[in-house]
Amino acid sequence: MKPNIVLIQTDQQSAETLGLYGNPLVRTPHLEQLAERGVVFNTAYCNYPACSPSRSSMMTGRYASTIRLHANHMLIDPQEETLPNVLKQAGYQTALIGKNHAFMDGKKSNYYPGGDDGVKPDVLHEVFDYVREGVHGHLVDGYRNDPEVRAAHQWAVDHCWKSPLGHGMNPAPYEKCGTYLLGQTAIDYLSQVRREDQPFFLWLSFPDPHTPYQVPEPYASLYDPKDVPMPPVDNLDNKPERVRVAHIMDALDRADEQTIRQVRAIHYGMINFIDDTIGRVTQTLEKLGLADNTLIVFTSDHGDSMGAHGVIQKHNFFYDSFTHVPFIVAWPGAAKTGRSDELVELVDIMPTLLDAAGCEHPFGLQGKSLAPYFTGGEYTPRPFAVIESGEHGEPMTLSEITTRPEDPFDESCFVWCAWREAWLGRGRCIRSKDWKLSVYTNGEAELYDMNNDPDELHNLIGRPEYEEIAQQLRNQLLLWTIDNLDAIPLNTTVGLNYRSKYAAK
């Protein structure tokens, strides 16, 4: 019998925000219960530290560079094969509840690589049988006309959306806020909409704890800012210039520690709101007798620096605060539970779930299936993970800054990571068990000893005693780049094949 599949994804949540990954303050009991039934992967990485490239690579099992998604807000080319489409063809009922930011919607203006904005294929409603979207703030399909929901959303937009560190307690009842409503929508789907004669694939995609940083009570005051752990101070010495530019454009050079603590406390409260909602959904699976045949994955599309390295939100570089994401898999009947130090990428989700569902892999799939790891088969670990970022062009320099936020609550510039200029300048990162190397097309680079400097404070690039390690990683990254050039389309121009010709002799 094919398993049901629930993919739970948050938006902009780094692994370090969970007690499961060493956070000394944040406890998420429902995720911890899920972890007890599955595997917590200690070193899982997104493939791009921004929403749509990360989600799109995850949903295609192919790297952002391969599918030509080199920037946020670009969407999947309709010609790409995707996870929900393969599952739907295999007999699954497919559902999206929450944030999309990957699939073209025929009702909206979209862009995809090589596409015409005037042409609007409705991929979203082709690959998903059931769609109830939710956006940043609190608007959720089915509840958009509720006056209290609209008021909650407007408060979030008015108070916490435009400035780098805007944050606060939303005065709305929590039952009128997006996270709760998405959970209720998922419960209604499982209880009332789901077809009992089909397995289902549910992508439950929370727009939080992404900005706007706000949450209702009781979550807004769940954590006292004075108790919130702070990242170590990074003086940004020997860091790429793009990091120092982001530091200024995020106005964190003018932010005091108390403000950052308050933002982090709200961020943590948002995470607990999500955890309680996940608990309601998993309890519904239990109540309906579905838990024993439902594979659940929990992850996030990328992280949020939350003050680490002197920046906030996401950016065009590769520190763990942006790229190290939570990754929990509860696979009923699996051979393994507990914790794993195997390197995992989000691009691995599609082949893993297709194997769980007994589906063939589409040609050109680049992720690595974790199915053998769970089923007790022969599994060869990844030697390293690779992350991509950036658009073609030259990154902004400090001398080019002409306008900047006056303070962390200045709304005149909007947040820096939303501007295209913040993503100019391509880069790639290779993360092995012990080392991380980031290289950028303008010649800048970073090398970190992840065992002795997990906070990535001391850039070792250029030091003679580490040059051999840096060169080894560069060579590995070069070979990876060559090997991952797109294999599509399959070469059918010549019918000769040496191996098949001589196989019978």
Buried (B, 14 or more C-beta within 10 A) or exposed (E): EBBBBBBBBBBBBBBBBBBBBEBEBBBBEBBBBBBEBBBBBBBBBBBBBBBBBBBBBBBBBBBBBBBBBBBBBBBBBBEBBBBBBBBBEBEBBBBBBBBBBBBBBEEEEBBBBEBEEEEBBBBBBBBBBBBBBBBBBBBBBBBBEBEBBBBBBBBBBEBBBBBBBBBBBBEBEBEBBBBBBBBBBBBBBBEEBBEEEBBBBBBBBBBBBBBBBBBBBEBBEBBEBEEBEEBEEBEBEEBBBBBBBBBBBBBBEBBEEEBBBBBBBBBBBBBBBBBBBBBBBBEBBEEBEBBEBBBBBBBBBBBBBBBBBBBBBBBBBBBBBBBBBBBBBBBBEBEBBEEBEBBBBBBBBBBBBBBBBEBEBBEBBBBBBBBBBBBEEEBEEBEBBBBBBBBEBEBBEEEEEEEBBEEBBBEEBBBBBBEEBBBBBBBBBBBBBEBBBBBBBBEBBBBBBBEEEBBBBBBBBEEEEBEEBBEBBBEBBEEBBEEBEEBBEEEEEEEEEEEEEEEEE
